[in-house]
Amino acid sequence: MKNEDYIKSLEETPLKSCRGCRIIIAGGGTGGHIFPAIAIANALKAKQPDIEILFVGAKGKMEMEKVPQAGYKIIGLYIAGYNRSSLFKNILLPFKLAKSFGQVRQILNDFKPHAVIGVGGYSSFPVVRLAQTRGIPTFIHESNSHAGKSNGILAAKATKIFVASYGMDKFFPKEKILMTGNPVRNIFSDKKISRKEALDFFGLKEELKTVFVMGGSLGAKSINTVIENNLNFFKENNLQLIWQTGKGYASAAAVAEEERTNIWTNAFINNMEYAYAAADIVVSRAGAMAIAELSIVAKPVIFVPYPHAAEDHQTANANALVTEHAAIMINDSEVNEKLINAIAALANDSVKTNELKENIAKLGNTNADELIANEILKTLNG
């Protein structure tokens, strides 16, 4: 059965009751893992309100704050990932991994899940792996164009693998793959926000083009540095700036905002729908979540992939869009020389911006969470 026909069959198949079902969603570390996980949880609850959902993440990571804010319980593991920059910091890694497996055994014993969903991040591995040894149905969501090593190991015994890019059969068993796209936050289901309303929200002017710079939930030093060094460029070229910096750069950016009327800045943007609605051009890292959202809002985007992402998956993500003439990519090593010129060129090229908007819009998908929820419930209902 073709992927499109299979998805249609899921949508048309009525779901039986899954009352009393218990599901663990494991993973996190970044917004690119956490927000899709929450979207899946919300879709499951919407379809089967009696489902009990437990999140498992890593102590001290972003999910420990964001998941409870979304209304779900989470247990944090004492686990850390492999540190590629410092071998010394990996000395305790085997002990942390062993401790996390012990924690997971207790969690599985206590919660007794009917299924486990791994969304990526190193905290997902021990949960999915132990569930597989117990014969519990496991599902993997791979958000990137290049599969992570953990998901590659877990794939052989997974029940189903949800992906956002074509050609993933080079990483996973073809018969287990379902092309769903990446689940996005529910900000797209609300009423459409006008550009004027969005600009008013940020205190910016309707007559000026707006550049929205974001480095993801953890910030992006190379992008932030270039923007800070070229703040006058925006005023000189009749541009205004929405600048999401991440925590590490917020204080320096706040000083720049006080001195200029064409800049709005903050460490994190809770109302992303307003930032997207206000933006004429976007500068972003190439995480899977950012790409999924930018495809839906159809914005001209310049990607600067984070060069130290596992297996350089952000470059693979961005390249997939560049091939479709749906985005521009600048390597992190060239950002000092090329980013400002690229922004200037795009701001003055309506033909190019329209081409990018039209092509990236073709990749947008707003129902990935429902497709994933349907498949999981279909399996649980037999």
C-alpha positions as a printed Julia matrix, in Angstrom:
382×3 Matrix{Float64}:
   0.0    0.0    0.0
   1.33   3.45  -0.91
   2.11   5.83   1.94
  -0.72   8.2    0.89
  -3.27   5.35   0.77
  -2.15   4.08   4.17
  -2.57   7.52   5.74
  -6.05   7.81   4.2
  -7.01   4.42   5.63
  -5.91   5.56   9.11
  -8.06   8.67   8.84
 -11.1    6.67   7.73
 -10.76   3.83  10.26
 -12.94   4.39  13.34
 -11.01   3.97  16.58
 -12.23   1.67  19.3
 -12.08   2.66  22.93
  -8.65   2.72  24.53
  -9.92   3.37  28.05
  -7.29   2.69  30.65
  -4.41   2.74  28.17
  -1.12   4.06  29.52
   1.52   5.56  27.24
   5.05   6.78  27.97
   6.55   9.5   25.77
  10.33   9.61  26.19
  12.92  12.11  25.04
  13.66  15.82  24.9
  16.67  18.07  25.29
  15.57  20.73  22.81
  12.34  22.29  21.6
  12.69  20.24  18.43
  12.0   17.11  20.47
   9.77  18.48  23.22
   7.15  20.39  21.26
   6.41  17.51  18.83
   6.13  15.2   21.86
   3.59  17.49  23.5
   1.69  17.78  20.2
   1.47  13.97  19.99
   0.28  13.76  23.59
  -2.41  16.38  22.94
  -3.6   14.51  19.84
  -3.82  11.24  21.76
  -5.79  12.86  24.57
  -8.11  14.56  22.09
  -8.95  11.23  20.47
  -9.01   9.12  23.64
  -9.47  11.33  26.75
  -9.09   8.39  29.14
  -5.51   7.68  28.06
  -2.93   8.21  30.8
   0.31   9.76  29.53
   3.64   9.92  31.35
   6.68  11.76  30.0
  10.25  10.67  30.73
  13.08  13.14  30.12
  16.48  14.15  31.43
  17.07  15.95  34.73
  17.97  19.6   34.23
  16.83  19.75  30.62
  14.21  21.91  28.98
  11.49  19.24  29.07
  11.4   19.34  32.88
   9.89  22.83  32.59
   7.92  22.71  29.33
   6.1   19.41  29.85
   4.5   20.34  33.21
   3.52  23.69  31.69
   1.59  21.7   29.07
  -0.23  19.83  31.83
   1.59  16.49  31.83
   3.57  14.62  34.46
   7.27  14.0   33.76
   9.98  11.95  35.46
  13.6   13.03  34.96
  16.4   10.53  34.45
  19.92  11.01  35.75
  21.42  10.67  32.28
  23.76  12.58  29.99
  24.69  12.31  26.35
  28.12  11.71  24.87
  30.21  14.89  24.97
  32.01  15.27  21.65
  34.05  18.28  22.74
  35.53  16.89  25.96
  36.41  13.22  26.4
  37.11  13.88  30.09
  33.45  14.76  30.68
  32.44  11.29  29.47
  34.16   9.44  32.33
  30.95   9.17  34.34
  28.78   8.42  31.31
  28.66   4.59  31.81
  27.6    5.05  35.43
  24.88   7.56  34.5
  23.63   5.24  31.77
  23.49   2.29  34.17
  21.65   4.41  36.74
  19.15   5.57  34.13
  18.4    1.98  33.1
  17.68   1.22  36.75
  15.32   4.17  36.93
  13.57   3.09  33.75
  13.03  -0.45  35.06
  11.26   1.02  38.07
   9.18   3.36  35.89
   8.06   0.5   33.64
   7.25  -1.67  36.66
   5.19   1.07  38.3
   3.43   2.61  35.28
   3.0   -0.57  33.2
   2.68   1.18  29.82
   0.79  -0.29  26.9
   3.12   1.57  24.5
   6.24   3.73  24.51
   6.96   6.57  22.1
  10.53   7.79  21.6
  10.84  11.32  20.21
  14.63  11.66  20.21
  17.19  12.94  22.66
  19.4   10.68  24.74
  16.77  10.16  27.44
  14.59   8.27  24.95
  17.06   5.43  24.37
  16.92   3.51  27.69
  13.13   3.82  27.88
  12.46   2.53  24.37
  15.18  -0.13  24.62
  13.9   -1.63  27.86
  10.32  -1.51  26.62
  11.38  -3.51  23.58
  12.99  -6.2   25.74
   9.62  -6.58  27.49
   7.62  -6.87  24.29
   5.89  -3.52  24.75
   4.95  -1.85  21.43
   7.39   0.97  20.71
   7.12   3.85  18.28
   9.87   6.16  17.09
   9.51   9.66  15.7
  12.55  10.83  13.7
  12.24  14.53  13.0
  15.45  15.05  11.04
  16.62  14.2    7.54
  19.56  12.26   9.01
  18.59   9.69  11.61
  20.23   9.75  15.01
  22.33   6.8   16.11
  19.99   5.84  18.94
  16.99   5.69  16.64
  19.02   3.66  14.16
  19.72   1.07  16.88
  16.13   1.05  18.14
  14.54   0.8   14.7
  14.92  -2.96  14.22
  12.5   -3.78  17.06
  10.24  -0.75  16.74
   6.58  -1.27  15.9
   6.41   1.78  13.63
   8.74   4.63  12.69
   7.32   8.07  11.91
   9.49  10.29   9.7
   9.4   13.8    8.25
  11.64  13.31   5.21
  11.62  11.03   2.21
  14.48   8.59   1.65
  14.66   7.49   5.29
  14.76   3.84   4.27
  18.54   4.19   4.18
  18.34   4.38   7.98
  15.26   2.33   8.87
  13.44  -0.81   7.7
  11.27   0.37   4.82
   8.22  -1.62   5.88
   8.09   0.16   9.27
   8.27   3.72   7.96
   5.29   6.05   7.82
   5.8    9.52   6.34
   3.85  11.82   8.67
   5.86  15.02   8.86
   6.74  16.73  12.12
   4.04  17.54  14.69
   3.88  21.25  15.38
   2.55  23.35  18.22
  -1.17  24.17  18.15
  -0.49  27.85  17.41
  -1.57  27.2   13.83
  -5.1   26.14  14.76
  -5.97  29.52  16.25
  -7.39  32.46  14.33
  -5.1   33.95  11.73
  -3.12  36.9   13.06
  -2.73  39.84  10.7
   0.66  41.36  10.0
  -0.5   44.67  11.51
  -1.74  42.96  14.69
   1.58  41.12  15.02
   3.68  44.24  14.49
   1.6   46.12  17.06
   2.32  43.3   19.51
   6.07  43.97  19.13
   5.74  47.76  18.92
   7.11  47.84  15.37
   6.06  49.75  12.23
   3.84  48.39   9.49
   5.62  50.27   6.7
   9.02  48.62   7.33
  10.09  45.1    6.38
  10.74  42.9    9.39
  13.57  40.41   9.85
  12.94  37.73  12.47
  16.19  36.19  13.78
  15.96  33.07  15.93
  18.58  30.63  17.06
  16.28  28.05  18.62
  15.56  27.42  22.28
  19.26  27.39  23.24
  20.36  30.41  21.19
  23.01  30.62  18.47
  26.27  32.39  19.25
  27.48  32.84  15.68
  24.19  34.34  14.51
  23.85  36.55  17.59
  27.38  37.89  17.2
  26.83  38.89  13.57
  23.54  40.59  14.4
  25.07  42.51  17.32
  27.96  43.69  15.14
  25.6   44.92  12.42
  22.68  46.47  14.28
  23.04  49.76  12.4
  22.59  47.88   9.12
  18.89  47.37   9.84
  18.12  51.06  10.39
  20.29  52.13   7.45
  18.32  49.79   5.17
  14.85  50.64   6.52
  14.5   47.25   8.2
  13.31  46.34  11.68
  14.35  43.37  13.76
  12.67  40.8   16.0
  15.61  39.12  17.72
  15.16  35.97  19.78
  18.55  35.4   21.37
  18.39  32.45  23.74
  19.26  32.88  27.42
  23.0   33.39  27.0
  22.72  36.55  24.91
  19.61  38.21  26.29
  21.28  40.87  28.45
  23.51  42.18  25.66
  20.58  42.31  23.26
  18.44  44.16  25.77
  20.94  47.01  25.79
  20.72  47.23  21.99
  16.92  47.37  22.19
  16.98  50.27  24.64
  19.1   52.31  22.22
  17.04  51.67  19.06
  13.35  51.91  18.16
  13.5   49.39  15.31
  14.45  46.38  17.48
  12.46  44.03  19.7
  14.42  41.36  21.53
  14.0   38.66  24.15
  15.62  35.39  25.19
  12.56  33.35  24.26
   9.3   34.08  22.44
   6.22  32.48  23.95
   3.92  33.89  21.27
   5.68  32.53  18.19
   2.55  32.94  16.07
   2.98  36.71  16.36
   6.65  36.58  15.37
   5.85  34.48  12.3
   2.99  36.77  11.29
   5.19  39.86  11.61
   8.19  38.46   9.72
   9.01  39.19   6.1
  12.34  37.33   6.3
  13.48  34.73   8.83
  17.0   33.74   9.9
  17.11  30.43  11.73
  19.03  27.35  12.7
  17.85  24.31  10.76
  16.31  22.21  13.5
  13.45  19.99  12.47
  10.87  21.88  14.51
  11.82  25.25  13.04
  11.61  23.83   9.52
   8.19  22.27  10.18
   6.76  25.54  11.46
   8.38  27.72   8.78
   6.96  25.43   6.11
   3.45  25.96   7.46
   3.71  29.75   7.76
   5.54  29.89   4.39
   8.23  32.44   5.14
  11.39  33.2    3.12
  14.13  31.79   5.31
  17.91  31.83   5.53
  19.12  28.76   7.37
  22.41  28.72   9.29
  22.71  25.07  10.4
  24.29  24.38  13.77
  27.57  22.68  12.76
  27.95  20.54  15.9
  24.55  18.84  15.74
  24.77  15.05  15.83
  25.78  13.66  12.42
  25.51  17.27  11.15
  21.79  16.62  10.74
  20.88  20.31  10.55
  22.9   20.71   7.35
  21.08  17.71   5.93
  17.76  19.27   6.98
  18.56  22.59   5.28
  19.97  20.97   2.16
  16.7   19.11   1.66
  14.93  22.47   1.34
  17.65  24.15  -0.71
  17.32  21.31  -3.26
  13.62  22.19  -3.59
  14.43  25.94  -3.98
  12.53  26.46  -0.73
  15.25  28.1    1.38
  18.7   29.7    1.41
  21.52  28.13   3.42
  24.7   29.71   4.79
  27.28  27.55   6.53
  28.06  28.56  10.1
  31.72  29.08   9.18
  30.68  31.69   6.58
  28.06  33.54   8.58
  30.31  36.55   9.32
  30.96  37.17   5.64
  27.61  36.24   4.09
  24.64  36.62   6.43
  24.11  40.4    6.34
  24.59  40.51   2.57
  22.08  37.67   2.17
  19.5   39.53   4.28
  20.03  42.71   2.24
  19.73  40.85  -1.06
  16.56  39.03  -0.04
  14.94  42.2    1.33
  15.31  43.77  -2.11
  14.31  40.79  -4.25
  10.55  40.23  -4.32
  10.83  37.57  -7.04
  13.15  35.45  -4.9
  11.11  35.89  -1.73
   7.93  34.83  -3.54
   9.7   31.76  -4.97
  10.91  30.74  -1.52
   7.45  31.25   0.01
   5.69  29.21  -2.67
   8.14  26.31  -2.5
   8.43  26.03   1.27
   4.62  26.14   1.56
   4.45  22.88  -0.42
   6.28  21.13   2.43
   3.94  22.28   5.22
   1.86  19.71   7.14
  -0.48  20.53  10.01
  -1.89  17.08  10.82
   1.25  15.04  11.63
   0.21  14.73  15.27
  -3.17  13.25  14.3
  -1.61  10.75  11.89
   0.79   9.56  14.57
  -1.94   9.35  17.22
  -4.18   7.36  14.86
  -1.47   4.82  14.12
  -0.59   4.33  17.79
  -4.23   3.89  18.79
  -4.84   1.56  15.85
  -2.05  -0.69  17.15
  -3.28  -0.59  20.75
  -6.85  -1.37  19.69
  -5.65  -4.39  17.71
